C-alpha cells in the first residue's frame, strides 16, 4: 500500500469493481464503518470509462471509451441493481433500436430488435419459422427473464425460484449441442445463440457456454434488454461510489494491498481475482492450512482471453446491412460452425485465423459520445489465447471489412491492448482473462475452488467477492451482495 499507516474500519473492501462497491454500500447502509481501497487511480475495475488519451495522432483526446465492459444487460436485471435502482441515482440505461446484430459476409445480418417479441423477431431472424423455433426454446425463459437471472445470480447455495429454474433447465436440455439429435433452432437461430455462447470464451460444447447463452439470451427479452449506460460504464461506478460516500463510507485510490498486515478490520472483502487473493494470503498467513488454500487460489486456472482494439472513426461504420447501424452490440466471426471452430482454437491455445469479435457502437444510444467533427469511439474485443502478445488490429479490421466494406476509410486511429497487457489497467484481468477464471461447469458452481461457502477463504473475517466467485463475471454486484449479507448477519 502507498501509505504505511494502518487502515482501520469495520469493513475494508479491497478493489472497487461493482461487486466490491456493492458490498461496501450494503455494509455502510447497515451502519458499518467502511473503507474501499483501490490499487488504480480510478475506481471501477472492469466497469470504467476513461479518456482515449494516447491514441495515435492524439485523435481520441476528447473522446471516452470503456476499457472493459460496455453493454450491461445484468445491470438492468440483477437483483442488486433492481433494488439500488440506477435511474434513481442518475444513471440512464438506454436500449438501442437493435439490441444485438450478428453480421455475416455476403448476406443480411441476424438482428434482435428492441422489441424481441415473436412477431418482431421474424424479420430479424429471416423468417417466421426461425422466430418460432427460437421462441419454442427461449420463450419460457424469456417470459420469466428476471426470475431466471435471479436464479442464475444466486449464491449457488440457496434454493432458487422453482419455476425459473425449471424453465432454464428445460431450455438447457433443448439448446445444448448434442451429436445426432435434432437441433431445435433454425440455422440463423443457432448462429445467434452461438455468438451469445461465445461470451463465455470457452469451448461451445461446454455446458457452461450454453448456460451463459441462455441467461444472456433471456435478457434480450427483459424490460431493458441489452442496455448501454449514457456516459459509459463509469456512470454506474460513480453512482455506486456517491451512494457509498452518502452512507458514510470512504474510497481511497492508489492503494495496492499486498498483505493483510496494515489492515485493521473485523471483515475484509477482496474484490479481486482468486490469484491476487491467493498471493495476499500467502504473504500474510503462515498457517499450513491457510497456505494450502492460498496456493490453490493463487494457481486457479486462467480462462480464455480477450484482446482489446479501440478505434476512432470519422463517422459511422458503413455496414452492408443498414439495420446494423442501429445496433448497440454486434457479433462478428461467421456462422455457428465457424465461431465454434474459432473458440476451440482459443481454448487449445491457438490463435484463430478468424476470431470471434465483439463490437459496441455506444453512440447509437448516446449521441454525447460523438465529437463535434463526427469522430466517435468504436469498442471491440477479439478472443485470443491467454497471455497472447499479438496485436489483433488487423484481424478486427478484416472481420469488419467483410460486413462493412470501406470501413478502413473511416478508421482514423487504432490502439490494441494485447491480452498480455490487459492486466495493466485491471490486475484482475491477468493475461486477458476478463472472466477472472475459467468458465466451465465446475467453475460456475465451485468457483474458484470447491468450498462449502464459496465466499469464505478459510481465514476468519476474510471474504472473497468478485467475478472469480459465484455467480461469475458480469456487472451485477451479486457476489458483493452475497458477502455483505453474510457480514451483516454476523
N, C-alpha and C positions, 0 to 999 in steps of 0.2 A: 504494500500500500504506500501511497505517496507520503502520507503523514505517519509518524511513529506513535502518535497519541492513540490511546485505546478508543475504540468505538463502543460506546455504551448505549444500550437501548433494551427495550423488552424483546423486540424482534428486529433482527438485521437481515435484510434481503440482499443477496449478492447477485447482481445482474438486473437490468431494467427492461428486459423484454416484457411482452404482455403478460406472461404468467407471473413474473416477479412483481410487476406493478399490481396485478390483481390480488396477489397475496398481501402485498403491502397495504393496499386500500382497505381490504376487508378487515385486516388486523387493526389498522388505525381507526376505522369506524367502530370497532369493538372496544376502543379505549386503550389499546396497546401503544406504547411509545415506539415508533418505527423509524428506522433509518435504512435507506436504499443506497447501496454502493455500486457504482458503475465504472468499469475499467476505462471506457472510452470517454471522450469529451462531450459526446452527445448521447442521449438516452434512447432506448427503444429496441436495441438488438436488431432482430430481423424485421422490425416494424418501424422504419425510419424514412425520412425524406431529407435529402441533402442537396446542396447546390452542385451543379455539374461543373464545378471549377476544375481546371486542369485538363479539360478536353483539348485535343489538338486544335491549334488555331484559336483557342480560347472562345470557341463558338458556343459553348454551353454556359457561359458565366452568369447569364441572367435567367437560366432555367433550373428546375429542380427535378430530381429523379429518385425513385425508391431503390436503394441498393439491394433489397431482397424482395419481400412480398409486396405486391401492388394491388391485387384483387382480393376482396375479403368477403366471401360468402359466409364464413363462420362468424365473422364479427357482427353480421346481421342476424344470425340464428342461434348462436351458442347461449346457453342459459345464463352465463355470467354477464354477457353484454346485453342480453334482453333485460336483465334486472338493472344493470348500470344505465342503460338507455343512452346510447351515444348522442342521439338527437337532442336530448335534454342538456347535454354537455357541449353543445355547439358543433358536433360533427355531423356533416351531411353525407349520407351514403346514397349514391345515385346508381340506378340500374340502367345500363346502356340499352339503346334500342335493340341491339343484338348482343345477348349476353355472351355467347360463345360461337365462334366460327371455326370450322375445320376446313382450311383452304387446300384444294387439290389441284395438281397441274392438269391443264387441258380440259377442265370441266368446271361446272358451278360448284361453289362451296357448299358444305353442310352447315346450316345455321340454326341456332336456337334463339328465337326472338325473346323480347322482354315478356311477352305473353306466351308461355310454353304450353298452352292448352292443347288438347289433341287436334283441334281444328287448325290452330296456328302452326303446329309442328309439321303438318302435311307439306306445306310449301318448303319449310326449312330442311326437311328430310327427303324431299324429292317426290314423295307420293303418299297417298292416304294409307297404303299398305305398310309402308315403312313406319309411319306415325303410329298406326295401330299396333304394330309389333313392339315398338318402343314402349308404348303405354301399357301393353299387357304385362311387361316386366316391371317397368318403373312406376306405373300408376299407383299401386298400393303404398310404396314408399313416398311417392310424390304427395299423395293425399295426407300423409302424416309426416311431412318433411321435418317439422320442428321436433316432433316426438322422436323420429329416427335419429336426428342429430343429438338430442339429449341422451338417448340410449348409447350412441357411439362415443359420446364425450364423457361418459360416466367414469368413475374411478376403477372400473373393471372388478370391483369387489362388492358392489351393492347390486340389488335386483333392479334392472332397468324396466321401463314400461313394457308390459307383456305384448300388447297389440303391435307396438312399433318394432319390437324385437322379432316377432313372428313375421311381420311384413318384410323386414330386412333379410331374415333367414330364407324366406321363400324366394325373394328376388335373387339372393346369392346362388341358390341351387339352380335357378334357371340361367343366370348370367355367366357363371364361372365357366371358362373354356374347358370342354371335356371332349376328348377324342372319340369320334364315332357317333356322337349324339347330335341331334338336330340343334342348330343354332336358332334361338328364339328371335334373334334380330334379323332385319334385312342387312344387306351389305353396308349401307350408309349408317344405319344404327350401330352396327358392330364397330365401324371405324370411329364414330363419335365416342362410343364408350371406351374404346381402346386408347384414344387420345387422353381421355379423362383418367383412365387407369395409369397412364404413364406418369402422372404427377407423383406417384409413389417412387419413381426411379428404381424399379426392381423388376425382375422378370415377370412378364404379364401372365404367366401361368401360375404365379403365386396367389394363394387365397387373399393375401393382404392387398394385392393390386386390385382385385375385384371388389373387396370391401371398400377401399378408397374410392373407386369409381362409383359405387352405389351411393355412398354418402354424399360425395360431391355432385353426382348426377341428380340426387333427390333435391339438392339445394338449388338447382336450376328452376325448380318448381316451388320454392319457398317464397315468402312475401317479397323480399328484396332481391332474391336470386344472387347472381354473381356480381355484387355491387362494388363500386370503387368509391373511396372517400375523396371528397373535394379537398384539394390542397395536398393530397398524397397520404401515404400511410402514417406519416408522422403526426397527422391530425389526431389519430386515435391515441397515440402515445402521449401527446401533450394534454389531451383531455383527462387521461388517467393520472398524469403527473399533477395537474392542477387540483384534481379531486383529492389526491393524497395530501398535498400541502394544506388544502382546506380542512382536512381531517386531523391536521397536526403532525403529519409525517414529514420527513426530511429526505431529500435526494442529494447525494454527493457524487459528482463525476470525477473522472481521473483517479479512481480509487481501485486499483487492482489488488485482489486478495489472493495471496499465495499460501497462507496458512491461517489457522484459527487463533493464533497467539494474541493478536491485538483486537479481538472481538470479544466484548463482554456482554453477552445477551443470553436470555433464557432460551430463545429459539433463534436459529439461523437457517434461512431458506436459501438454497442455492438454485438460482435460475440460470444454470449453466449446463453444458453437455456433461455426460457421465464421465468423460475422460478428464475434464477440468476438475470436477469434484473429486475424482479418484486421486489426482495429483495433490490436491489440497489436503485430503485426509492422510495421505502417505507422509506429507510434510508435517502433520500436526499430531497424529495419534499413533504412538508406538506400540499399542497393544497388538499381539499377534492376531487376534480375532478380527480386529478392525483392519489390520494390514491386509489380511486375506480378502476381505470385502473390497477394500480400496483398490487392490490390484485388479480385481475383476472389473471394477468400474473403469479404471484407467486403460484397460485393454479391451473395452467394449468395441465390437466391430463397427467399422465405418460403413455407411451406406453408399448408395450411388451418389453421384456428384453433379454439380451444375457449374458451367462457365458462363459468366455474365457478360453480355455485349450491349453496351449503351450506345445509342446513336442519336445524333442531332440531325433532324430533317429540315429541309427548307419549306416543306409543305406536306400534305397528306400522302400516305402510301398509295401508289396507283394500282390498287387491287384490280385484277381482271374481273372478278365478280364484284360489282359495286355495292352489294349488300355488306361486304366485309368492312367497308369504310365506317360503318356504324358499330363495329364490334369492340367491346371492351377487352376481350381475350380472344386470341387467335392461336390455333394449333397448326403446326407445320410438321411434315415428316412423312407424308404419303398415307396410304391406306392402312387398314388394320394389320395386314401381314407385314408391311414394311416397317411400321412402328414397332411391332413385336420383335422383329429381327434386330432393329437398332438397339432396343432395350436389352436383348440377350447379349449383344456385343459389349455394351457398357458393363453389364453385370459380370462378364467374363474378363473385364479389364482391358478391353479393346475399344479403340475409337471407332464409332460407326461412320461409314462413308457418308451416310445421310442421317444425321442425328435428329432426335426429337427436339423441336424448337418451340418454346412458348413465347408469345408476343403479347404485349399490352399497349393499347393506344389510349392513354389517360385523357387526352383532350376531347374524346368523344363525349364524356360527361362533365368535363372540367375545362371550359374554354380558357380559364386563367393559366393553364399550363402552356399556352401558346404565346410567344413573344409578339411584339407589335409588327415585326417584319415577317411573321409567319413561321419562324423556327419553332420546333417542338421536339420533345424527347420521345424516342421510341425505346421501350423497355423490352429486352429479350434475354432468354436463357437458352443454352444448349446443353443437353445431357451428355456427360463425359465420364470416364473412369475417375475414381477418387485420386486426388493429388495430380491430376493432369496439368501439365505445364503448357499445353498447346493453345495458341491463340485461335479462337473459334470464329473470328470475324468473317472470314471468307465463307465458312460453312453456313453461317446465318445468312449472309448476303445471297449465296446461291439458293438457299431454301426460299428466301423472299422473291428472288428473281423468277423462280418457277411459277409463282402465282401472282406476281405483281411486276410484270415486265416494265423496265425503265426505272425501277426503284433506286438503282445506283445514281441516277441523275438528281434525286432529291436528297441523297445522303451527303451531308456536308462535313460530318466529323464522326469518328467512331472511337470507342475505347473498350478494350477487352480486359476483364479481370479473370484470368485463368483459375481453374478450380484450386490450384496450389496456393493462390493468393487470396482466396475468399475469406480465410481466417483473419486477414489483416484488419478488416473493419468489424468483424464479429468473431471472436475466438471460438464461439460455439460451432462455427462452420468450418472447422479444420478440414483441409483437403477438399473443400467444396461440398461437404456433406450438409446440405441445407435442411435435412430432416433430423439432424443431430443424433444419428444412429440408424442402423439398418432397419428398413421397413419390411418385416416379414410377419408371418402369423404369430410366432412366439414373441416377436418384438412388440406387437401391438398389445399383447396381454401381459407379458412378463418383461416389461421394458424398464430399465436397460438390462437388469439381471433378475432372475426369479427371486421374489421376496413375498412374505405374507402381506406386508403393506408396501406397495410399490414406491411410496414416497419416503419411507423410513430408510435411514442409512446404516443403522447399527450403532450410531453414536447418539446418545440421548440428546434431544433438543436440536439435532441437525437434520434438516429435511431437504428433499430434492424435488423441485417443481420446474420442469422445463419440457421442451419437445422430446427430450430423452426419456421422459416418464409417460405413463398413460395420461391422457388419451392420445399422445403422439403430437406430431408437428402441426402447426397452423396457428393463426391468430384467433384464439378462442378464450384464453385466460383460465381454462378449466383446471389445469394442473395447479395453478395458483389458488384457485378457489378450494380445491380438494384439500390442499395443505393448510390453508387458512382455517378451514372448518375443524381440522384436527387440532390446530394450535388453540383456537378459541374454546373448544371443548375441554382443553386442559389435559 
